[in-house]
Amino acid sequence: MIDRLDGVTTFVRVVEAGSFAVAAERMDMTRSAVGKAITRLEKRLGARLLNRTTRSQSLTEAGQAYYDRCVRALSELEAAEADLDCDRREPRGRLRVSVPLAFGHYCVAPLLLRLAERYPQLQVDLSITDRAVDLVEEGFDLAVRIGRLANSTTLAARRLGVQHSSIGAAPSYLRRHGTPGNVTEMAGHRAIAYSRAGVALPWDVLDVDGETRRADVSMGISADDVQAVVDAALAGYGLAWMPSWLLDRYVQSGELVCVMDRCFRPALEIHAIWPQSRYLPLKTRVAIDALVAGLPAMTD
């Protein structure tokens, strides 16, 4: 008896990806293997599903109708697997997670490492990048995002906490230039700024009297990587804007001094996000629960 699901998942993934090459990469298959699976499926069905050239592909009329039904069928299989998940005591399978660079290294990775140690059948695949990945298109199960979330009908979210930001500097820099006690005294100081899209963000700082003022600092260095900001601060270049949880680590070691604590408003919210579905796989659920339980203590 022919396996009636042979090639179906591959066909759906090819349509979703928009190309054989992208689908092959996401499914960890060769492009040739993907092409052969589609050819076998078309031969078994006796119908062409895809019009394809060297540069493009499109669904035939029969292919569109078949794709719509396949999506519904795979959704039912997903629901059946989710029901089995509920009966399992341990999560299993590959869990793909995308996290920001520094936050991923210092905060998320240790929690997921403990999760992997607790559940040997769970394979954690961690992508550490500040790029906002497309979870659905790139096949991620979960992501951690810091800052405002865009409105989405395809993603679900859960709040994990907040990220405050502070100003710190190396003891050597403060010995040379003095330690400012308020925003006014920051005038003339060199600053290491966090930047986005090549633009250094202004320092609108919550002053000691509770008022927000813009610091008149010299933006000598800016970077879109928090660790690069920290490295410049450690080298004694100037005052640095960085996440409070990260500055706290270097304050404890004596490498940096907190000049103004949690002085940037508003604080940035931290969320876990995942593809919207009627059923949340057990592997994703336990990862979210681990982040909810562990992250607040690291960021407060």
NUNULUM-876754 format. One record per residue: residue number from 1; chain; x, z, y of N, C-alpha, C in turn. Coordinates in steps of 0.2 Angstrom, whole numbers, always signed. Each point is the difference from the previous one (the first is absolute). Example, Ala and Ser with C-alpha at 12.3 -4.5 7.8 and 13.67 -1.06 7.14 Angstrom:
residues 2
NULO:1:A:+66:+39:-28:-4:+0:+6:+4:+0:+6
NULO:2:A:-2:-4:+5:+4:+1:+6:-4:+3:+5
end
This chain:
residues 300
NULO:1:A:+4:+0:-6:-4:+0:+6:+4:+0:+6
NULO:2:A:-1:-4:+5:+4:-1:+6:-2:+6:+4
NULO:3:A:+5:+3:+3:-1:+5:+5:-3:-2:+6
NULO:4:A:-6:+1:+2:-4:-3:+5:+3:+3:+7
NULO:5:A:+4:+5:+0:+3:+2:+7:+7:-3:+1
NULO:6:A:+2:-4:-5:+7:-3:+1:+0:-4:+6
NULO:7:A:+4:+1:+5:+1:-4:+6:-5:+2:+5
NULO:8:A:-5:+4:-1:-5:+2:+5:+3:+4:+6
NULO:9:A:+4:+5:-2:+3:+4:+5:+5:-4:+4
NULO:10:A:+4:-4:-3:+5:-4:+3:-4:-5:+5
NULO:11:A:-5:-3:-2:-4:-5:+4:-3:+4:+6
NULO:12:A:-2:+6:+0:-3:+4:+5:+6:+1:+5
NULO:13:A:+6:+2:-3:+5:+2:+5:+3:-6:+3
NULO:14:A:+0:-6:-3:+2:-6:+4:-4:-1:+5
NULO:15:A:-7:+0:-1:-5:-1:+6:+2:+5:+6
NULO:16:A:+0:+6:-2:+1:+5:+5:+7:-1:+4
NULO:17:A:+5:-2:-4:+7:+0:+3:+0:-7:+4
NULO:18:A:-4:-5:-1:+1:-6:+3:+5:-5:-2
NULO:19:A:+4:+2:-5:+5:-4:-3:+3:+3:-6
NULO:20:A:+2:-5:-5:+3:+2:-6:+6:+4:+1
NULO:21:A:+4:-1:+4:+6:+3:+1:-1:+8:+2
NULO:22:A:-4:+1:+5:-2:+6:+2:-3:+4:-5
NULO:23:A:-5:-3:-4:-3:+4:-5:+5:+2:-6
NULO:24:A:+5:-5:-1:+5:+1:-5:+4:+6:+2
NULO:25:A:+2:+1:+6:+4:+5:+3:-4:+7:-1
NULO:26:A:-6:+0:+2:-4:+6:+0:-1:+3:-8
NULO:27:A:-1:-5:-4:-1:+2:-7:+6:+0:-4
NULO:28:A:+6:-1:+3:+6:+1:-4:+1:-5:-5
NULO:29:A:-2:-6:+1:+0:-6:-5:+4:-6:+4
NULO:30:A:+2:-4:-4:+3:-6:+2:-6:-5:+3
NULO:31:A:+2:-5:+4:-5:-4:+3:-3:-5:-6
NULO:32:A:+5:-2:-4:-2:-4:-6:-5:+4:-4
NULO:33:A:+1:+6:-2:-4:+4:-4:-7:+0:+3
NULO:34:A:-1:+1:+7:-6:+0:+3:-4:-7:-1
NULO:35:A:+4:-5:+2:-3:-7:-1:-2:-1:-7
NULO:36:A:+4:+2:-5:-3:-2:-7:-6:+4:-1
NULO:37:A:+0:+6:+2:-6:+4:-1:-7:-3:+3
NULO:38:A:+1:-3:+6:-6:-3:+3:-1:-6:-4
NULO:39:A:+5:-4:-2:-1:-6:-4:-4:+1:-6
NULO:40:A:+2:+5:-4:-3:+2:-6:-8:+2:+1
NULO:41:A:-1:+4:+6:-7:+2:+2:-4:-6:+1
NULO:42:A:+3:-5:+4:-4:-6:+2:-2:-4:-7
NULO:43:A:+5:+0:-4:-1:-4:-6:-5:+3:-5
NULO:44:A:+0:+7:+0:-5:+3:-4:-7:+0:+3
NULO:45:A:+0:+0:+6:-7:-1:+4:-2:-7:+0
NULO:46:A:+4:-5:+0:-1:-7:+0:-2:-2:+7
NULO:47:A:+3:+4:+5:-2:-2:+7:+6:+2:+5
NULO:48:A:+1:-4:+5:+5:+1:+5:-2:+6:+5
NULO:49:A:+4:+5:+0:-2:+5:+5:+4:+0:+6
NULO:50:A:+6:-3:+1:+4:+0:+6:+2:-7:+1
NULO:51:A:-1:-3:+6:+4:-6:+3:+6:+3:+2
NULO:52:A:+6:-3:-2:+6:+2:+2:+5:-5:+1
NULO:53:A:+4:+0:+5:+5:-4:+2:+7:+4:+1
NULO:54:A:+5:-3:+2:+6:+3:+0:+0:+5:+6
NULO:55:A:-5:-1:+5:+0:+4:+6:-6:+5:+1
NULO:56:A:-5:-2:-4:-7:+4:+1:-4:+0:-6
NULO:57:A:-5:+4:+0:-4:+1:-6:-7:+2:+3
NULO:58:A:-5:-2:-4:-7:+1:+3:-5:+1:-7
NULO:59:A:-5:+3:+1:-4:+1:-6:-5:-6:+0
NULO:60:A:-1:-2:-6:-5:-6:-1:-7:+4:+0
NULO:61:A:-5:-4:+0:-7:+3:+0:-1:+4:-6
NULO:62:A:+2:-2:-6:+0:+4:-6:+4:+6:+1
NULO:63:A:+6:-1:+3:+5:+6:+0:-3:+5:+5
NULO:64:A:-4:-2:+5:-2:+5:+4:-6:+5:-3
NULO:65:A:-4:-4:-4:-5:+4:-4:+3:+4:-5
NULO:66:A:+5:-3:-4:+3:+4:-5:+4:+6:+3
NULO:67:A:+3:-1:+6:+4:+6:+3:-5:+6:+2
NULO:68:A:-6:-2:+3:-5:+5:+2:-2:+4:-6
NULO:69:A:-1:-3:-6:-2:+4:-6:+5:+4:-2
NULO:70:A:+7:-3:+0:+5:+4:-3:+2:+6:+4
NULO:71:A:-1:+0:+7:+1:+6:+4:-5:+5:-2
NULO:72:A:-6:-2:-1:-5:+5:-2:+1:+3:-7
NULO:73:A:+3:-4:-4:+1:+2:-7:+6:+5:+0
NULO:74:A:+5:-2:+4:+6:+5:+0:-2:+6:+4
NULO:75:A:-4:+0:+4:-3:+6:+4:-3:+5:-5
NULO:76:A:-4:-3:-5:-3:+4:-5:+5:+3:-5
NULO:77:A:+5:-4:-2:+6:+3:-4:+4:+5:+4
NULO:78:A:+1:-1:+6:+3:+6:+4:-4:+6:+0
NULO:79:A:-7:-1:+1:-4:+6:-1:+0:+4:-7
NULO:80:A:+1:-5:-5:+0:+3:-7:+7:+4:+0
NULO:81:A:+5:-3:+2:+6:+4:+0:+0:+6:+4
NULO:82:A:-3:+0:+6:-1:+6:+4:-3:+6:-4
NULO:83:A:-6:-2:-4:-3:+5:-4:+4:+3:-5
NULO:84:A:+5:-5:-3:+4:+3:-5:+5:+5:+4
NULO:85:A:+2:-2:+6:+5:+4:+4:-3:+7:+0
NULO:86:A:-6:+1:+1:-3:+6:+1:+0:+5:-6
NULO:87:A:+1:-4:-6:+0:+4:-6:+8:+2:-2
NULO:88:A:+4:-3:+4:+7:+1:-1:+3:+6:+3
NULO:89:A:+4:+4:-3:+3:+6:+3:+6:-2:+5
NULO:90:A:+3:-6:-1:+6:-2:+3:+0:-7:+3
NULO:91:A:+2:-1:+6:+0:-7:+3:+6:-4:-3
NULO:92:A:-1:-6:+0:+5:-5:-3:+0:-6:+3
NULO:93:A:+5:-4:-1:+1:-7:+3:+4:+0:+6
NULO:94:A:+0:-6:+3:+4:-1:+6:-3:+2:+6
NULO:95:A:+3:+4:+4:-3:+2:+7:+4:-3:+5
NULO:96:A:-2:-5:+4:+4:-3:+6:-2:+3:+6
NULO:97:A:+5:+3:+4:-2:+4:+6:+5:-3:+5
NULO:98:A:-3:-1:+6:+4:-2:+6:+0:+6:+5
NULO:99:A:+6:+2:+3:+1:+5:+4:+5:-1:+6
NULO:100:A:-1:+3:+6:+5:-2:+5:+7:+3:-2
NULO:101:A:+5:-3:+4:+7:+1:-2:+2:+8:+0
NULO:102:A:+1:+3:+5:+2:+7:+0:-5:+5:-3
NULO:103:A:-6:-1:+2:-5:+4:-3:-1:-1:-8
NULO:104:A:+1:-6:-2:+0:-1:-7:+6:+3:-4
NULO:105:A:+6:+0:+3:+6:+3:-3:-1:+7:+0
NULO:106:A:-1:+3:+6:+0:+8:+0:-6:+3:-2
NULO:107:A:-6:-3:+0:-6:+4:-1:-4:-3:-6
NULO:108:A:-1:-6:-1:-4:-3:-5:+3:+0:-6
NULO:109:A:+6:-3:+0:+4:-1:-7:+1:+6:-4
NULO:110:A:+2:+6:+3:+0:+6:-4:-6:+2:-3
NULO:111:A:-6:-1:+3:-6:+2:-3:-2:-5:-6
NULO:112:A:+1:-6:+1:-1:-5:-5:+5:+1:-6
NULO:113:A:+6:+2:+2:+5:+1:-6:-3:+6:-4
NULO:114:A:-2:+5:+3:-3:+6:-4:-6:-3:-4
NULO:115:A:-4:-4:+3:-6:-3:-4:+2:-4:-6
NULO:116:A:+5:-4:+1:+3:-4:-6:+3:+5:-5
NULO:117:A:+3:+5:+2:+3:+5:-5:-6:+3:-4
NULO:118:A:-5:+2:+4:-6:+3:-4:-4:-4:-4
NULO:119:A:+0:-7:+1:-4:-5:-4:+5:-5:-2
NULO:120:A:+3:+1:-6:+5:-5:-3:-3:-7:-1
NULO:121:A:-6:-1:-1:-3:-7:-1:-2:-3:+7
NULO:122:A:+1:+3:+6:-1:-3:+6:+7:-3:+3
NULO:123:A:+0:-6:+1:+5:-4:+3:-1:-1:+8
NULO:124:A:+4:+4:+4:+0:-1:+7:+4:-5:+3
NULO:125:A:-3:-5:+3:+4:-5:+3:+0:+1:+8
NULO:126:A:+5:+2:+3:+0:+2:+7:+3:-5:+4
NULO:127:A:-4:-3:+5:+3:-5:+5:+1:+4:+7
NULO:128:A:+6:+1:+2:+1:+4:+6:+2:-5:+6
NULO:129:A:-5:-1:+5:+0:-5:+5:-4:+2:+6
NULO:130:A:+2:-2:+6:-4:+1:+6:-5:-6:+1
NULO:131:A:+1:-5:-5:-5:-6:+1:-7:+2:-3
NULO:132:A:-5:-2:+4:-7:+2:-2:-2:-5:-6
NULO:133:A:+1:+2:-6:-2:-5:-5:-7:-1:-1
NULO:134:A:-2:-6:-3:-7:-1:-1:-1:+2:-7
NULO:135:A:-4:+6:-1:+0:+3:-7:-4:-4:-5
NULO:136:A:-5:-4:+2:-4:-4:-4:+4:-6:-2
NULO:137:A:+3:-4:+5:+3:-6:-1:+7:+1:-4
NULO:138:A:+3:+6:+1:+7:+1:-3:-1:+5:-6
NULO:139:A:-6:+2:-2:-1:+3:-6:+3:+8:+0
NULO:140:A:-1:+3:+6:+2:+7:+0:-7:+4:-2
NULO:141:A:+2:+6:-3:-6:+5:-2:-1:+5:+6
NULO:142:A:+5:+1:+4:+0:+6:+5:+5:-2:+5
NULO:143:A:-1:+3:+6:+5:+0:+6:-1:+6:+4
NULO:144:A:+5:+2:+3:+0:+5:+5:+1:-3:+7
NULO:145:A:-4:+1:+5:+0:-3:+6:+0:+6:+6
NULO:146:A:+4:-1:+5:+1:+5:+5:-3:-4:+7
NULO:147:A:-5:+3:+3:-2:-3:+6:-8:-2:-1
NULO:148:A:-2:-3:+5:-7:-2:+0:-1:-6:-6
NULO:149:A:-6:+1:-3:-1:-5:-5:-5:-5:+3
NULO:150:A:+1:-6:-3:-4:-6:+2:-7:+1:-4
NULO:151:A:-5:-3:+3:-6:+0:-3:+0:-5:-6
NULO:152:A:-2:+3:-6:+0:-5:-6:-6:+2:-4
NULO:153:A:-2:-6:-3:-6:+1:-5:+3:+0:-7
NULO:154:A:+6:-2:-1:+3:-1:-6:+5:+6:-2
NULO:155:A:+1:+5:+4:+4:+6:-1:-3:+6:+1
NULO:156:A:+1:+5:-4:-2:+7:+0:+6:+4:+3
NULO:157:A:-2:+6:+3:+6:+4:+3:-2:+8:-1
NULO:158:A:+5:+4:+0:+0:+7:+0:+5:+3:+4
NULO:159:A:-2:+4:+5:+5:+3:+4:+4:+5:-3
NULO:160:A:+7:+0:+1:+5:+4:-3:+3:+5:+4
NULO:161:A:-1:-1:+7:+3:+5:+5:+1:-4:+6
NULO:162:A:+5:+3:+4:+2:-3:+6:+7:+1:+1
NULO:163:A:+3:-5:+4:+7:+0:+1:+1:+1:+8
NULO:164:A:+4:+6:+1:+1:+2:+7:+7:-3:+2
NULO:165:A:+2:-1:+6:+6:-3:+2:+4:+5:+5
NULO:166:A:+6:+1:+0:+4:+4:+4:+6:-3:+3
NULO:167:A:+4:+3:+4:+6:-2:+3:+6:+4:-2
NULO:168:A:+5:-3:-3:+6:+4:-2:+6:-3:+2
NULO:169:A:+5:+3:-1:+7:-3:+2:+5:+4:-4
NULO:170:A:+6:-3:+0:+6:+3:-3:+3:+6:+4
NULO:171:A:+2:+5:-3:+3:+6:+5:+6:-3:+4
NULO:172:A:+4:-5:-2:+5:-3:+4:-2:-3:+6
NULO:173:A:-6:-4:-1:-3:-3:+6:-2:+5:+5
NULO:174:A:-4:+5:-2:-2:+5:+4:+5:+4:+4
NULO:175:A:+6:+1:-4:+5:+4:+4:+3:-4:+5
NULO:176:A:+0:-7:+0:+3:-4:+5:-5:-1:+6
NULO:177:A:-7:-1:-2:-5:-2:+5:-5:+6:+2
NULO:178:A:+0:+5:-4:-4:+5:+2:-7:-1:-4
NULO:179:A:-4:+6:-1:-6:+0:-4:-6:+0:+5
NULO:180:A:-4:-5:+1:-5:+0:+4:-6:+4:-2
NULO:181:A:-2:+4:+5:-6:+5:-2:-7:-3:+1
NULO:182:A:+0:-5:+4:-7:-3:+1:+1:-8:+1
NULO:183:A:-5:-3:+1:+0:-8:+1:+4:-2:+6
NULO:184:A:+0:+4:+6:+3:-2:+6:+8:+1:-1
NULO:185:A:+2:+4:-4:+7:+1:-2:+3:-5:-4
NULO:186:A:-5:-4:-3:+3:-6:-5:+2:-6:+4
NULO:187:A:-1:+0:+7:+2:-5:+4:+7:-2:+0
NULO:188:A:+2:-6:-2:+7:-2:+0:+3:+1:-7
NULO:189:A:-3:+3:-5:+2:+1:-7:-1:-7:-3
NULO:190:A:+5:-1:-5:+0:-6:-4:-5:+2:-6
NULO:191:A:-4:-6:-1:-5:+1:-5:+1:-5:-6
NULO:192:A:-2:+3:-6:-1:-4:-6:-7:-1:-2
NULO:193:A:-3:-6:+1:-7:-1:+0:-2:-3:-7
NULO:194:A:-6:+1:-2:-3:-4:-5:-3:-6:+3
NULO:195:A:+0:-6:-3:-2:-6:+2:-5:-3:-5
NULO:196:A:-5:-4:+3:-4:-4:-4:+0:-7:+3
NULO:197:A:+1:-5:-5:+1:-7:+2:+4:-1:+6
NULO:198:A:+6:+3:+0:+5:-1:+5:-1:+4:+6
NULO:199:A:-5:+4:+1:-2:+3:+6:+0:+8:-1
NULO:200:A:+5:+3:+4:+1:+7:+0:-6:+4:+3
NULO:201:A:-3:+4:-4:-6:+4:+2:+2:+5:+6
NULO:202:A:-4:+0:+5:+1:+5:+6:+0:+7:-3
NULO:203:A:+3:+4:+4:+0:+8:-2:-5:+3:+4
NULO:204:A:-6:+0:-2:-5:+4:+3:-1:+7:-4
NULO:205:A:+3:+5:+4:+2:+6:-4:-5:+6:+3
NULO:206:A:-2:+4:-5:-4:+6:+2:+5:+5:+2
NULO:207:A:+0:+2:+7:+5:+4:+3:-2:+7:-2
NULO:208:A:+5:+5:+3:-1:+7:-2:-6:+3:+3
NULO:209:A:-3:-3:+5:-5:+3:+4:-7:-3:-3
NULO:210:A:+1:-4:-5:-6:-3:-3:-3:-7:+2
NULO:211:A:+4:-2:+6:-2:-7:+3:+4:-5:-4
NULO:212:A:-2:-6:+0:+3:-6:-3:+4:-4:+6
NULO:213:A:+6:-1:-1:+4:-3:+5:+5:-5:-3
NULO:214:A:+1:-6:+3:+5:-5:-2:+7:+2:+1
NULO:215:A:+4:+1:-5:+7:+2:+1:+4:-6:+3
NULO:216:A:+4:+1:+5:+4:-5:+4:+7:+0:-4
NULO:217:A:+0:-2:-6:+6:-1:-4:+3:-7:+0
NULO:218:A:+6:-1:-2:+3:-6:+0:+0:-2:-8
NULO:219:A:-4:-6:-1:-1:-2:-7:+6:-4:-2
NULO:220:A:+5:+3:-2:+7:-3:-2:-1:-3:-6
NULO:221:A:-3:+3:-5:-1:-3:-7:-7:+1:-2
NULO:222:A:-2:-5:-4:-7:+0:-3:+1:-3:-7
NULO:223:A:-5:+2:-4:+0:-2:-7:-6:+0:-3
NULO:224:A:-2:-4:-4:-7:+0:-4:+1:+4:-7
NULO:225:A:+6:+3:-1:+1:+4:-6:+1:+7:+2
NULO:226:A:-4:+4:-2:+1:+7:+2:+7:+3:-2
NULO:227:A:+2:-2:-6:+7:+3:-2:+6:-3:+4
NULO:228:A:-1:-6:+3:+5:-2:+5:+0:+4:+6
NULO:229:A:-6:+2:+2:-1:+5:+6:+4:+6:-1
NULO:230:A:-1:+3:-6:+3:+6:-2:+8:-1:+0
NULO:231:A:+2:-5:-3:+7:-1:-1:+3:-1:+7
NULO:232:A:-3:-3:+5:+3:+0:+7:+0:+7:+3
NULO:233:A:-5:+4:-1:+0:+7:+2:+5:+4:-3
NULO:234:A:+1:-1:-6:+6:+4:-4:+7:-2:+3
NULO:235:A:+0:-6:+3:+7:-2:+2:+0:+2:+8
NULO:236:A:-5:+4:+2:+1:+3:+7:-1:-5:+6
NULO:237:A:-4:-5:-2:-1:-5:+6:-5:+2:+5
NULO:238:A:-6:+4:-2:-4:+2:+5:-6:+4:-3
NULO:239:A:-5:+1:+4:-7:+3:-2:-3:-5:-5
NULO:240:A:-3:+2:-5:-4:-4:-5:-7:+2:-1
NULO:241:A:-4:-5:+0:-7:+1:-2:-1:-1:-8
NULO:242:A:-2:+5:-3:-1:-1:-8:-5:+4:-2
NULO:243:A:-3:-1:-6:-5:+4:-3:+2:+7:-1
NULO:244:A:-4:+5:+2:+2:+7:-1:+2:+2:-6
NULO:245:A:-3:-2:-6:+2:+2:-6:+7:-3:-2
NULO:246:A:+2:-5:+3:+7:-3:-1:+5:+4:+4
NULO:247:A:-2:+1:+6:+5:+4:+4:+1:+7:-2
NULO:248:A:-5:+3:-3:+0:+7:-3:+5:+1:-5
NULO:249:A:+1:-6:-4:+5:+0:-5:+7:+1:+2
NULO:250:A:+1:-4:+6:+7:+0:+3:+1:+7:+4
NULO:251:A:-5:+2:+3:+1:+7:+3:+2:+5:-4
NULO:252:A:-3:+0:-6:+2:+5:-5:+7:+0:-2
NULO:253:A:+2:-6:-1:+8:-1:-2:+4:+1:+6
NULO:254:A:-2:+1:+6:+4:+1:+6:+3:-7:+3
NULO:255:A:-2:-6:-3:+2:-6:+3:-3:-2:+6
NULO:256:A:-6:+2:+1:-4:-2:+6:-3:+6:+3
NULO:257:A:-2:+0:+6:-4:+5:+4:-6:-3:+2
NULO:258:A:-6:+4:+0:-6:-2:+2:+0:+2:+8
NULO:259:A:-1:-5:+4:+0:+0:+7:-8:+2:+2
NULO:260:A:-4:-4:-2:-7:+1:+1:-4:-1:-6
NULO:261:A:-4:+5:-2:-3:-1:-7:-7:-2:+0
NULO:262:A:-2:-5:-4:-7:-3:-1:-3:-2:+7
NULO:263:A:+4:-3:+4:-2:-2:+7:-3:-6:+1
NULO:264:A:-1:-4:-5:-3:-7:+1:-7:+0:-2
NULO:265:A:-5:-2:+4:-7:+0:-1:-3:-7:+0
NULO:266:A:-4:-2:-4:-3:+4:-5:+4:+0:-6
NULO:267:A:-1:+5:-5:+4:-1:-6:-3:-5:-4
NULO:268:A:+4:-3:-5:-2:-6:-4:-3:+2:-6
NULO:269:A:-6:-2:-2:-3:+2:-7:+3:-4:-5
NULO:270:A:+1:+3:-6:+3:-3:-6:-6:-1:-5
NULO:271:A:+0:-6:-3:-6:-1:-5:+3:-3:-6
NULO:272:A:-3:+1:-6:+1:-4:-6:-6:-5:+1
NULO:273:A:+2:-6:-2:-5:-6:+0:+1:-4:-7
NULO:274:A:-6:-2:-2:+0:-4:-7:-5:-5:+0
NULO:275:A:+0:-5:-4:-5:-5:+0:-7:+3:-2
NULO:276:A:-5:-2:+4:-7:+3:-1:-2:-2:-7
NULO:277:A:-3:+4:-4:-3:-1:-6:-5:+5:-2
NULO:278:A:-5:-2:-5:-5:+5:-2:+4:+5:-4
NULO:279:A:+5:-2:-3:+3:+5:-5:+8:+1:+2
NULO:280:A:+2:+6:+1:+7:+2:+2:+4:+1:-7
NULO:281:A:+5:-4:-1:+3:+2:-6:+4:+7:+0
NULO:282:A:+0:+3:-6:+3:+6:-1:+7:+1:+3
NULO:283:A:+4:-6:-1:+7:+1:+3:+0:+0:+7
NULO:284:A:-5:-4:+4:+0:+1:+7:-3:+6:+2
NULO:285:A:-5:+3:-3:-3:+6:+2:+5:+6:+0
NULO:286:A:+4:+0:-6:+5:+6:+0:+6:-1:+5
NULO:287:A:+1:-6:+2:+5:-1:+5:-2:+2:+7
NULO:288:A:-6:-1:+1:-4:+2:+7:+0:+7:+0
NULO:289:A:-2:+3:-6:-1:+8:+0:+7:+3:+1
NULO:290:A:+5:-3:-3:+7:+3:+1:+2:+0:+8
NULO:291:A:-1:-6:+3:+1:-1:+7:-4:+5:+4
NULO:292:A:-6:+1:-1:-4:+4:+4:+2:+8:-1
NULO:293:A:+2:+1:-6:+3:+7:-1:+7:+2:+3
NULO:294:A:+4:-6:+0:+7:+2:+2:+2:-2:+7
NULO:295:A:-3:-5:+3:+3:-2:+6:-2:+4:+6
NULO:296:A:-5:+4:+1:-1:+4:+5:+5:+5:+1
NULO:297:A:+3:+3:-5:+5:+5:+1:+7:-3:+2
NULO:298:A:+0:-7:-1:+7:-3:+2:-1:-2:+8
NULO:299:A:-6:-1:+2:-1:-3:+7:-2:+5:+5
NULO:300:A:-3:+5:-2:-3:+5:+5:+6:+3:+4
end
